Amino acid sequence: MILFDETYDCKADAKGRVMLPVALKNQLSPVLNEGFIIKRSISGACLELWPRSEWNIQMQEINKLNRFVKKNADFIRVFTAGVKKVEIDSTGRLLIPKNLVAIAGISKEITLSSAINIIEIWDKASYENVIEKTAENFETLAEEVMGGQNSENKTDVS
């Protein structure tokens, strides 16, 4: 598993091409040859860039769902809607398909944000807006998510 750990601001040209920062390209180097999957996000007006190996792991999990259950079939359909295979060329450029540029509202200024094992691709203004909104209640969110309620290794300190 590859883990990403930085956020980058960069620019997209009119054709949706993004020159990846050298530091990000270096992080991606172990998986550059396998290619990537780009798709709309399930939780925001952004795109997700998945290394092919991470995508394959996710697809193995999704493949376990019973497709005769309507909510499973609906989930699979929406989760994979607009999925495209992409590559990063030898100069370090990523071409974002036009339909996905439109879906994410990407303009010239973009933010590439680490999301553990994938990269989120945001229009910079949208990213800053989401971070600002989430930051207002981040203390409560952090407690709910990381405060032990969901931890398998939870220890009782009574």
Secondary structure, 3 states (H helix, E strand, C coil): CCCCCCEEEEEECCCCEEECCHHHHHHHHHHHHHCEEEEECCCCCCEEEEEHHHHHHHHHHHCCCCCCCHHHHHHHHHHCCCCEEECECCCCEEECCHHHHHHHCCCCEEEEEEECCEEEEEEHHHHHHHHHHHHCCHHHHHHHHHCCCCCCCCCCCC
